[in-house]
Structure formats: C-alpha cells, structure tokens
C-alpha cells in the first residue's frame, strides 16, 4: 500500500486538508492503478524548522520588518 507523506506548515482549515488528501490520492491512484493510498500530513510549526541556519519564524519576522 503506497503511503504519501507531506511535511509542511500547519494547514488551519480542515477543508484544505481534505482537498490536499483528495488530490494527492487521485493522482497516486491514476499512476499506481490501485485504490489503497494512505496520505499522512505532518505539520511543522515555523519555530521547529530551520532553513539556512535560521528558524523560519525568525526569517518571517525579519522579512516583515523590511
């Protein structure tokens, strides 16, 4: 059974999560030709992710101060 794992920022609206799961599943079913697809959404808060040596939350603060 294929599993699709998505890691990214939190999605606040449940309907948007439904859309993401539906679209990813539809494409995987089309490609694999099977219907048993699992989608896992792992949400990472910006204070828990670093890019280029900086936390994303700090990068957002810097860009909003410009």
mmCIF file of the N, C-alpha and C atoms, coordinates in Angstrom:
data_MODEL
# 
_entry.id   MODEL 
# 
loop_
_atom_site.group_PDB 
_atom_site.id 
_atom_site.type_symbol 
_atom_site.label_atom_id 
_atom_site.label_alt_id 
_atom_site.label_comp_id 
_atom_site.label_asym_id 
_atom_site.label_entity_id 
_atom_site.label_seq_id 
_atom_site.pdbx_PDB_ins_code 
_atom_site.Cartn_x 
_atom_site.Cartn_y 
_atom_site.Cartn_z 
_atom_site.occupancy 
_atom_site.B_iso_or_equiv 
_atom_site.pdbx_formal_charge 
_atom_site.auth_seq_id 
_atom_site.auth_comp_id 
_atom_site.auth_asym_id 
_atom_site.auth_atom_id 
_atom_site.pdbx_PDB_model_num 
ATOM 1   N N  . UNK A 1 1  ? 0.842   -1.166 0.000   1.00 0.00 ? 1  UNK A N  1 
ATOM 2   C CA . UNK A 1 1  ? 0.000   0.000  0.000   1.00 0.00 ? 1  UNK A CA 1 
ATOM 3   C C  . UNK A 1 1  ? 0.897   1.242  0.000   1.00 0.00 ? 1  UNK A C  1 
ATOM 4   N N  . UNK A 1 2  ? 0.841   2.064  -1.046  1.00 0.00 ? 2  UNK A N  1 
ATOM 5   C CA . UNK A 1 2  ? 1.642   3.271  -1.101  1.00 0.00 ? 2  UNK A CA 1 
ATOM 6   C C  . UNK A 1 2  ? 1.219   4.273  -0.030  1.00 0.00 ? 2  UNK A C  1 
ATOM 7   N N  . UNK A 1 3  ? 2.210   4.942  0.529   1.00 0.00 ? 3  UNK A N  1 
ATOM 8   C CA . UNK A 1 3  ? 1.976   5.993  1.518   1.00 0.00 ? 3  UNK A CA 1 
ATOM 9   C C  . UNK A 1 3  ? 2.624   7.276  1.028   1.00 0.00 ? 3  UNK A C  1 
ATOM 10  N N  . UNK A 1 4  ? 1.851   8.338  1.043   1.00 0.00 ? 4  UNK A N  1 
ATOM 11  C CA . UNK A 1 4  ? 2.356   9.665  0.677   1.00 0.00 ? 4  UNK A CA 1 
ATOM 12  C C  . UNK A 1 4  ? 2.485   10.457 1.962   1.00 0.00 ? 4  UNK A C  1 
ATOM 13  N N  . UNK A 1 5  ? 3.681   10.975 2.222   1.00 0.00 ? 5  UNK A N  1 
ATOM 14  C CA . UNK A 1 5  ? 3.910   11.792 3.418   1.00 0.00 ? 5  UNK A CA 1 
ATOM 15  C C  . UNK A 1 5  ? 4.188   13.220 2.979   1.00 0.00 ? 5  UNK A C  1 
ATOM 16  N N  . UNK A 1 6  ? 3.445   14.142 3.569   1.00 0.00 ? 6  UNK A N  1 
ATOM 17  C CA . UNK A 1 6  ? 3.596   15.555 3.265   1.00 0.00 ? 6  UNK A CA 1 
ATOM 18  C C  . UNK A 1 6  ? 4.034   16.258 4.546   1.00 0.00 ? 6  UNK A C  1 
ATOM 19  N N  . UNK A 1 7  ? 5.142   16.978 4.480   1.00 0.00 ? 7  UNK A N  1 
ATOM 20  C CA . UNK A 1 7  ? 5.594   17.770 5.618   1.00 0.00 ? 7  UNK A CA 1 
ATOM 21  C C  . UNK A 1 7  ? 5.567   19.227 5.212   1.00 0.00 ? 7  UNK A C  1 
ATOM 22  N N  . UNK A 1 8  ? 5.006   20.054 6.074   1.00 0.00 ? 8  UNK A N  1 
ATOM 23  C CA . UNK A 1 8  ? 4.936   21.466 5.761   1.00 0.00 ? 8  UNK A CA 1 
ATOM 24  C C  . UNK A 1 8  ? 4.352   22.258 6.906   1.00 0.00 ? 8  UNK A C  1 
ATOM 25  N N  . UNK A 1 9  ? 4.066   23.511 6.642   1.00 0.00 ? 9  UNK A N  1 
ATOM 26  C CA . UNK A 1 9  ? 3.482   24.344 7.691   1.00 0.00 ? 9  UNK A CA 1 
ATOM 27  C C  . UNK A 1 9  ? 2.062   23.884 8.010   1.00 0.00 ? 9  UNK A C  1 
ATOM 28  N N  . UNK A 1 10 ? 1.576   24.231 9.193   1.00 0.00 ? 10 UNK A N  1 
ATOM 29  C CA . UNK A 1 10 ? 0.215   23.844 9.555   1.00 0.00 ? 10 UNK A CA 1 
ATOM 30  C C  . UNK A 1 10 ? -0.821  24.406 8.582   1.00 0.00 ? 10 UNK A C  1 
ATOM 31  N N  . UNK A 1 11 ? -1.819  23.572 8.295   1.00 0.00 ? 11 UNK A N  1 
ATOM 32  C CA . UNK A 1 11 ? -2.964  23.986 7.484   1.00 0.00 ? 11 UNK A CA 1 
ATOM 33  C C  . UNK A 1 11 ? -4.123  24.145 8.461   1.00 0.00 ? 11 UNK A C  1 
ATOM 34  N N  . UNK A 1 12 ? -4.620  25.358 8.601   1.00 0.00 ? 12 UNK A N  1 
ATOM 35  C CA . UNK A 1 12 ? -5.635  25.623 9.624   1.00 0.00 ? 12 UNK A CA 1 
ATOM 36  C C  . UNK A 1 12 ? -7.019  25.131 9.247   1.00 0.00 ? 12 UNK A C  1 
ATOM 37  N N  . UNK A 1 13 ? -7.377  25.217 7.984   1.00 0.00 ? 13 UNK A N  1 
ATOM 38  C CA . UNK A 1 13 ? -8.732  24.842 7.581   1.00 0.00 ? 13 UNK A CA 1 
ATOM 39  C C  . UNK A 1 13 ? -8.792  23.357 7.220   1.00 0.00 ? 13 UNK A C  1 
ATOM 40  N N  . UNK A 1 14 ? -9.687  22.634 7.861   1.00 0.00 ? 14 UNK A N  1 
ATOM 41  C CA . UNK A 1 14 ? -9.833  21.200 7.610   1.00 0.00 ? 14 UNK A CA 1 
ATOM 42  C C  . UNK A 1 14 ? -10.216 20.937 6.154   1.00 0.00 ? 14 UNK A C  1 
ATOM 43  N N  . UNK A 1 15 ? -10.984 21.826 5.539   1.00 0.00 ? 15 UNK A N  1 
ATOM 44  C CA . UNK A 1 15 ? -11.390 21.636 4.146   1.00 0.00 ? 15 UNK A CA 1 
ATOM 45  C C  . UNK A 1 15 ? -10.175 21.647 3.223   1.00 0.00 ? 15 UNK A C  1 
ATOM 46  N N  . UNK A 1 16 ? -9.195  22.460 3.511   1.00 0.00 ? 16 UNK A N  1 
ATOM 47  C CA . UNK A 1 16 ? -7.965  22.494 2.693   1.00 0.00 ? 16 UNK A CA 1 
ATOM 48  C C  . UNK A 1 16 ? -7.197  21.184 2.838   1.00 0.00 ? 16 UNK A C  1 
ATOM 49  N N  . UNK A 1 17 ? -7.206  20.610 4.030   1.00 0.00 ? 17 UNK A N  1 
ATOM 50  C CA . UNK A 1 17 ? -6.571  19.296 4.225   1.00 0.00 ? 17 UNK A CA 1 
ATOM 51  C C  . UNK A 1 17 ? -7.300  18.228 3.417   1.00 0.00 ? 17 UNK A C  1 
ATOM 52  N N  . UNK A 1 18 ? -8.622  18.294 3.421   1.00 0.00 ? 18 UNK A N  1 
ATOM 53  C CA . UNK A 1 18 ? -9.407  17.350 2.629   1.00 0.00 ? 18 UNK A CA 1 
ATOM 54  C C  . UNK A 1 18 ? -9.049  17.457 1.151   1.00 0.00 ? 18 UNK A C  1 
ATOM 55  N N  . UNK A 1 19 ? -8.926  18.688 0.672   1.00 0.00 ? 19 UNK A N  1 
ATOM 56  C CA . UNK A 1 19 ? -8.571  18.901 -0.736  1.00 0.00 ? 19 UNK A CA 1 
ATOM 57  C C  . UNK A 1 19 ? -7.192  18.339 -1.045  1.00 0.00 ? 19 UNK A C  1 
ATOM 58  N N  . UNK A 1 20 ? -6.234  18.578 -0.154  1.00 0.00 ? 20 UNK A N  1 
ATOM 59  C CA . UNK A 1 20 ? -4.877  18.076 -0.359  1.00 0.00 ? 20 UNK A CA 1 
ATOM 60  C C  . UNK A 1 20 ? -4.880  16.546 -0.427  1.00 0.00 ? 20 UNK A C  1 
ATOM 61  N N  . UNK A 1 21 ? -5.532  15.910 0.534   1.00 0.00 ? 21 UNK A N  1 
ATOM 62  C CA . UNK A 1 21 ? -5.588  14.439 0.567   1.00 0.00 ? 21 UNK A CA 1 
ATOM 63  C C  . UNK A 1 21 ? -6.279  13.896 -0.672  1.00 0.00 ? 21 UNK A C  1 
ATOM 64  N N  . UNK A 1 22 ? -7.381  14.508 -1.067  1.00 0.00 ? 22 UNK A N  1 
ATOM 65  C CA . UNK A 1 22 ? -8.130  14.043 -2.242  1.00 0.00 ? 22 UNK A CA 1 
ATOM 66  C C  . UNK A 1 22 ? -7.290  14.136 -3.510  1.00 0.00 ? 22 UNK A C  1 
ATOM 67  N N  . UNK A 1 23 ? -6.655  15.278 -3.729  1.00 0.00 ? 23 UNK A N  1 
ATOM 68  C CA . UNK A 1 23 ? -5.883  15.467 -4.962  1.00 0.00 ? 23 UNK A CA 1 
ATOM 69  C C  . UNK A 1 23 ? -4.660  14.564 -5.012  1.00 0.00 ? 23 UNK A C  1 
ATOM 70  N N  . UNK A 1 24 ? -3.948  14.442 -3.889  1.00 0.00 ? 24 UNK A N  1 
ATOM 71  C CA . UNK A 1 24 ? -2.791  13.544 -3.874  1.00 0.00 ? 24 UNK A CA 1 
ATOM 72  C C  . UNK A 1 24 ? -3.219  12.099 -4.110  1.00 0.00 ? 24 UNK A C  1 
ATOM 73  N N  . UNK A 1 25 ? -4.314  11.694 -3.487  1.00 0.00 ? 25 UNK A N  1 
ATOM 74  C CA . UNK A 1 25 ? -4.826  10.336 -3.664  1.00 0.00 ? 25 UNK A CA 1 
ATOM 75  C C  . UNK A 1 25 ? -5.231  10.095 -5.107  1.00 0.00 ? 25 UNK A C  1 
ATOM 76  N N  . UNK A 1 26 ? -5.944  11.052 -5.703  1.00 0.00 ? 26 UNK A N  1 
ATOM 77  C CA . UNK A 1 26 ? -6.395  10.882 -7.091  1.00 0.00 ? 26 UNK A CA 1 
ATOM 78  C C  . UNK A 1 26 ? -5.225  10.664 -8.041  1.00 0.00 ? 26 UNK A C  1 
ATOM 79  N N  . UNK A 1 27 ? -4.170  11.447 -7.878  1.00 0.00 ? 27 UNK A N  1 
ATOM 80  C CA . UNK A 1 27 ? -3.003  11.302 -8.758  1.00 0.00 ? 27 UNK A CA 1 
ATOM 81  C C  . UNK A 1 27 ? -2.309  9.962  -8.515  1.00 0.00 ? 27 UNK A C  1 
ATOM 82  N N  . UNK A 1 28 ? -2.157  9.580  -7.251  1.00 0.00 ? 28 UNK A N  1 
ATOM 83  C CA . UNK A 1 28 ? -1.490  8.314  -6.942  1.00 0.00 ? 28 UNK A CA 1 
ATOM 84  C C  . UNK A 1 28 ? -2.289  7.125  -7.475  1.00 0.00 ? 28 UNK A C  1 
ATOM 85  N N  . UNK A 1 29 ? -3.606  7.176  -7.347  1.00 0.00 ? 29 UNK A N  1 
ATOM 86  C CA . UNK A 1 29 ? -4.451  6.095  -7.878  1.00 0.00 ? 29 UNK A CA 1 
ATOM 87  C C  . UNK A 1 29 ? -4.276  6.006  -9.392  1.00 0.00 ? 29 UNK A C  1 
ATOM 88  N N  . UNK A 1 30 ? -4.245  7.142  -10.054 1.00 0.00 ? 30 UNK A N  1 
ATOM 89  C CA . UNK A 1 30 ? -4.064  7.169  -11.511 1.00 0.00 ? 30 UNK A CA 1 
ATOM 90  C C  . UNK A 1 30 ? -2.713  6.561  -11.909 1.00 0.00 ? 30 UNK A C  1 
ATOM 91  N N  . UNK A 1 31 ? -1.671  6.905  -11.203 1.00 0.00 ? 31 UNK A N  1 
ATOM 92  C CA . UNK A 1 31 ? -0.327  6.432  -11.547 1.00 0.00 ? 31 UNK A CA 1 
ATOM 93  C C  . UNK A 1 31 ? -0.111  4.967  -11.156 1.00 0.00 ? 31 UNK A C  1 
ATOM 94  N N  . UNK A 1 32 ? -0.465  4.620  -9.925  1.00 0.00 ? 32 UNK A N  1 
ATOM 95  C CA . UNK A 1 32 ? -0.242  3.252  -9.441  1.00 0.00 ? 32 UNK A CA 1 
ATOM 96  C C  . UNK A 1 32 ? -1.272  2.261  -9.969  1.00 0.00 ? 32 UNK A C  1 
ATOM 97  N N  . UNK A 1 33 ? -2.464  2.747  -10.244 1.00 0.00 ? 33 UNK A N  1 
ATOM 98  C CA . UNK A 1 33 ? -3.515  1.850  -10.693 1.00 0.00 ? 33 UNK A CA 1 
ATOM 99  C C  . UNK A 1 33 ? -4.142  1.037  -9.569  1.00 0.00 ? 33 UNK A C  1 
ATOM 100 N N  . UNK A 1 34 ? -3.939  1.469  -8.338  1.00 0.00 ? 34 UNK A N  1 
ATOM 101 C CA . UNK A 1 34 ? -4.575  0.819  -7.188  1.00 0.00 ? 34 UNK A CA 1 
ATOM 102 C C  . UNK A 1 34 ? -5.261  1.896  -6.343  1.00 0.00 ? 34 UNK A C  1 
ATOM 103 N N  . UNK A 1 35 ? -6.215  1.458  -5.521  1.00 0.00 ? 35 UNK A N  1 
ATOM 104 C CA . UNK A 1 35 ? -7.020  2.413  -4.774  1.00 0.00 ? 35 UNK A CA 1 
ATOM 105 C C  . UNK A 1 35 ? -6.595  2.603  -3.322  1.00 0.00 ? 35 UNK A C  1 
ATOM 106 N N  . UNK A 1 36 ? -5.737  1.752  -2.822  1.00 0.00 ? 36 UNK A N  1 
ATOM 107 C CA . UNK A 1 36 ? -5.377  1.808  -1.401  1.00 0.00 ? 36 UNK A CA 1 
ATOM 108 C C  . UNK A 1 36 ? -4.165  2.717  -1.194  1.00 0.00 ? 36 UNK A C  1 
ATOM 109 N N  . UNK A 1 37 ? -4.429  3.998  -1.070  1.00 0.00 ? 37 UNK A N  1 
ATOM 110 C CA . UNK A 1 37 ? -3.380  5.006  -0.881  1.00 0.00 ? 37 UNK A CA 1 
ATOM 111 C C  . UNK A 1 37 ? -3.573  5.636  0.495   1.00 0.00 ? 37 UNK A C  1 
ATOM 112 N N  . UNK A 1 38 ? -2.493  5.760  1.235   1.00 0.00 ? 38 UNK A N  1 
ATOM 113 C CA . UNK A 1 38 ? -2.525  6.430  2.530   1.00 0.00 ? 38 UNK A CA 1 
ATOM 114 C C  . UNK A 1 38 ? -1.789  7.752  2.401   1.00 0.00 ? 38 UNK A C  1 
ATOM 115 N N  . UNK A 1 39 ? -2.375  8.816  2.949   1.00 0.00 ? 39 UNK A N  1 
ATOM 116 C CA . UNK A 1 39 ? -1.729  10.131 2.963   1.00 0.00 ? 39 UNK A CA 1 
ATOM 117 C C  . UNK A 1 39 ? -1.547  10.555 4.411   1.00 0.00 ? 39 UNK A C  1 
ATOM 118 N N  . UNK A 1 40 ? -0.331  10.891 4.769   1.00 0.00 ? 40 UNK A N  1 
ATOM 119 C CA . UNK A 1 40 ? -0.010  11.379 6.112   1.00 0.00 ? 40 UNK A CA 1 
ATOM 120 C C  . UNK A 1 40 ? 0.418   12.835 6.004   1.00 0.00 ? 40 UNK A C  1 
ATOM 121 N N  . UNK A 1 41 ? -0.202  13.692 6.788   1.00 0.00 ? 41 UNK A N  1 
ATOM 122 C CA . UNK A 1 41 ? 0.171   15.110 6.818   1.00 0.00 ? 41 UNK A CA 1 
ATOM 123 C C  . UNK A 1 41 ? 0.884   15.364 8.137   1.00 0.00 ? 41 UNK A C  1 
ATOM 124 N N  . UNK A 1 42 ? 2.118   15.784 8.045   1.00 0.00 ? 42 UNK A N  1 
ATOM 125 C CA . UNK A 1 42 ? 2.898   16.136 9.232   1.00 0.00 ? 42 UNK A CA 1 
ATOM 126 C C  . UNK A 1 42 ? 3.095   17.640 9.214   1.00 0.00 ? 42 UNK A C  1 
ATOM 127 N N  . UNK A 1 43 ? 2.509   18.300 10.183  1.00 0.00 ? 43 UNK A N  1 
ATOM 128 C CA . UNK A 1 43 ? 2.566   19.755 10.231  1.00 0.00 ? 43 UNK A CA 1 
ATOM 129 C C  . UNK A 1 43 ? 3.696   20.208 11.159  1.00 0.00 ? 43 UNK A C  1 
ATOM 130 N N  . UNK A 1 44 ? 4.505   21.089 10.645  1.00 0.00 ? 44 UNK A N  1 
ATOM 131 C CA . UNK A 1 44 ? 5.656   21.586 11.383  1.00 0.00 ? 44 UNK A CA 1 
ATOM 132 C C  . UNK A 1 44 ? 5.512   23.078 11.637  1.00 0.00 ? 44 UNK A C  1 
ATOM 133 N N  . UNK A 1 45 ? 5.459   23.446 12.904  1.00 0.00 ? 45 UNK A N  1 
ATOM 134 C CA . UNK A 1 45 ? 5.365   24.858 13.259  1.00 0.00 ? 45 UNK A CA 1 
ATOM 135 C C  . UNK A 1 45 ? 6.658   25.570 12.853  1.00 0.00 ? 45 UNK A C  1 
ATOM 136 N N  . UNK A 1 46 ? 6.566   26.853 12.465  1.00 0.00 ? 46 UNK A N  1 
ATOM 137 C CA . UNK A 1 46 ? 7.751   27.568 11.997  1.00 0.00 ? 46 UNK A CA 1 
ATOM 138 C C  . UNK A 1 46 ? 8.863   27.674 13.040  1.00 0.00 ? 46 UNK A C  1 
ATOM 139 N N  . UNK A 1 47 ? 8.529   27.532 14.313  1.00 0.00 ? 47 UNK A N  1 
ATOM 140 C CA . UNK A 1 47 ? 9.585   27.567 15.337  1.00 0.00 ? 47 UNK A CA 1 
ATOM 141 C C  . UNK A 1 47 ? 10.321  26.240 15.449  1.00 0.00 ? 47 UNK A C  1 
ATOM 142 N N  . UNK A 1 48 ? 9.876   25.231 14.691  1.00 0.00 ? 48 UNK A N  1 
ATOM 143 C CA . UNK A 1 48 ? 10.512  23.916 14.717  1.00 0.00 ? 48 UNK A CA 1 
ATOM 144 C C  . UNK A 1 48 ? 11.246  23.571 13.432  1.00 0.00 ? 48 UNK A C  1 
ATOM 145 N N  . UNK A 1 49 ? 11.380  24.533 12.511  1.00 0.00 ? 49 UNK A N  1 
ATOM 146 C CA . UNK A 1 49 ? 12.022  24.268 11.225  1.00 0.00 ? 49 UNK A CA 1 
ATOM 147 C C  . UNK A 1 49 ? 13.061  25.348 10.964  1.00 0.00 ? 49 UNK A C  1 
ATOM 148 N N  . UNK A 1 50 ? 14.250  24.918 10.571  1.00 0.00 ? 50 UNK A N  1 
ATOM 149 C CA . UNK A 1 50 ? 15.309  25.862 10.228  1.00 0.00 ? 50 UNK A CA 1 
ATOM 150 C C  . UNK A 1 50 ? 15.702  25.744 8.768   1.00 0.00 ? 50 UNK A C  1 
ATOM 151 N N  . UNK A 1 51 ? 15.988  26.885 8.157   1.00 0.00 ? 51 UNK A N  1 
ATOM 152 C CA . UNK A 1 51 ? 16.452  26.949 6.777   1.00 0.00 ? 51 UNK A CA 1 
ATOM 153 C C  . UNK A 1 51 ? 17.656  27.880 6.748   1.00 0.00 ? 51 UNK A C  1 
ATOM 154 N N  . UNK A 1 52 ? 18.733  27.421 6.136   1.00 0.00 ? 52 UNK A N  1 
ATOM 155 C CA . UNK A 1 52 ? 19.949  28.216 6.015   1.00 0.00 ? 52 UNK A CA 1 
ATOM 156 C C  . UNK A 1 52 ? 20.424  28.759 7.367   1.00 0.00 ? 52 UNK A C  1 
ATOM 157 N N  . UNK A 1 53 ? 20.311  27.922 8.398   1.00 0.00 ? 53 UNK A N  1 
ATOM 158 C CA . UNK A 1 53 ? 20.829  28.282 9.716   1.00 0.00 ? 53 UNK A CA 1 
ATOM 159 C C  . UNK A 1 53 ? 19.919  29.159 10.547  1.00 0.00 ? 53 UNK A C  1 
ATOM 160 N N  . UNK A 1 54 ? 18.699  29.397 10.091  1.00 0.00 ? 54 UNK A N  1 
ATOM 161 C CA . UNK A 1 54 ? 17.763  30.230 10.836  1.00 0.00 ? 54 UNK A CA 1 
ATOM 162 C C  . UNK A 1 54 ? 16.420  29.537 10.957  1.00 0.00 ? 54 UNK A C  1 
ATOM 163 N N  . UNK A 1 55 ? 15.767  29.761 12.101  1.00 0.00 ? 55 UNK A N  1 
ATOM 164 C CA . UNK A 1 55 ? 14.404  29.268 12.239  1.00 0.00 ? 55 UNK A CA 1 
ATOM 165 C C  . UNK A 1 55 ? 13.501  30.036 11.292  1.00 0.00 ? 55 UNK A C  1 
ATOM 166 N N  . UNK A 1 56 ? 12.523  29.356 10.726  1.00 0.00 ? 56 UNK A N  1 
ATOM 167 C CA . UNK A 1 56 ? 11.604  30.010 9.800   1.00 0.00 ? 56 UNK A CA 1 
ATOM 168 C C  . UNK A 1 56 ? 10.856  31.146 10.488  1.00 0.00 ? 56 UNK A C  1 
ATOM 169 N N  . UNK A 1 57 ? 10.501  30.970 11.747  1.00 0.00 ? 57 UNK A N  1 
ATOM 170 C CA . UNK A 1 57 ? 9.783   32.025 12.455  1.00 0.00 ? 57 UNK A CA 1 
ATOM 171 C C  . UNK A 1 57 ? 10.619  33.312 12.501  1.00 0.00 ? 57 UNK A C  1 
ATOM 172 N N  . UNK A 1 58 ? 11.931  33.174 12.663  1.00 0.00 ? 58 UNK A N  1 
ATOM 173 C CA . UNK A 1 58 ? 12.811  34.351 12.685  1.00 0.00 ? 58 UNK A CA 1 
ATOM 174 C C  . UNK A 1 58 ? 12.952  34.964 11.292  1.00 0.00 ? 58 UNK A C  1 
ATOM 175 N N  . UNK A 1 59 ? 12.992  34.127 10.266  1.00 0.00 ? 59 UNK A N  1 
ATOM 176 C CA . UNK A 1 59 ? 13.072  34.634 8.898   1.00 0.00 ? 59 UNK A CA 1 
ATOM 177 C C  . UNK A 1 59 ? 11.821  35.438 8.549   1.00 0.00 ? 59 UNK A C  1 
ATOM 178 N N  . UNK A 1 60 ? 10.655  34.956 9.018   1.00 0.00 ? 60 UNK A N  1 
ATOM 179 C CA . UNK A 1 60 ? 9.399   35.681 8.755   1.00 0.00 ? 60 UNK A CA 1 
ATOM 180 C C  . UNK A 1 60 ? 9.400   37.030 9.456   1.00 0.00 ? 60 UNK A C  1 
ATOM 181 N N  . UNK A 1 61 ? 9.917   37.057 10.699  1.00 0.00 ? 61 UNK A N  1 
ATOM 182 C CA . UNK A 1 61 ? 9.985   38.316 11.441  1.00 0.00 ? 61 UNK A CA 1 
ATOM 183 C C  . UNK A 1 61 ? 10.884  39.311 10.717  1.00 0.00 ? 61 UNK A C  1 
ATOM 184 N N  . UNK A 1 62 ? 12.016  38.830 10.209  1.00 0.00 ? 62 UNK A N  1 
ATOM 185 C CA . UNK A 1 62 ? 12.956  39.713 9.508   1.00 0.00 ? 62 UNK A CA 1 
ATOM 186 C C  . UNK A 1 62 ? 12.342  40.280 8.231   1.00 0.00 ? 62 UNK A C  1 
ATOM 187 N N  . UNK A 1 63 ? 11.642  39.441 7.469   1.00 0.00 ? 63 UNK A N  1 
ATOM 188 C CA . UNK A 1 63 ? 11.073  39.911 6.214   1.00 0.00 ? 63 UNK A CA 1 
ATOM 189 C C  . UNK A 1 63 ? 9.908   40.874 6.448   1.00 0.00 ? 63 UNK A C  1 
ATOM 190 N N  . UNK A 1 64 ? 9.191   40.726 7.564   1.00 0.00 ? 64 UNK A N  1 
ATOM 191 C CA . UNK A 1 64 ? 8.091   41.655 7.841   1.00 0.00 ? 64 UNK A CA 1 
ATOM 192 C C  . UNK A 1 64 ? 8.587   42.994 8.387   1.00 0.00 ? 64 UNK A C  1 
ATOM 193 N N  . UNK A 1 65 ? 9.841   43.026 8.861   1.00 0.00 ? 65 UNK A N  1 
ATOM 194 C CA . UNK A 1 65 ? 10.414  44.280 9.374   1.00 0.00 ? 65 UNK A CA 1 
ATOM 195 C C  . UNK A 1 65 ? 11.041  45.117 8.265   1.00 0.00 ? 65 UNK A C  1 
ATOM 196 N N  . UNK A 1 66 ? 11.080  44.601 7.063   1.00 0.00 ? 66 UNK A N  1 
ATOM 197 C CA . UNK A 1 66 ? 11.722  45.342 5.969   1.00 0.00 ? 66 UNK A CA 1 
ATOM 198 C C  . UNK A 1 66 ? 10.800  46.364 5.380   1.00 0.00 ? 66 UNK A C  1 
# 
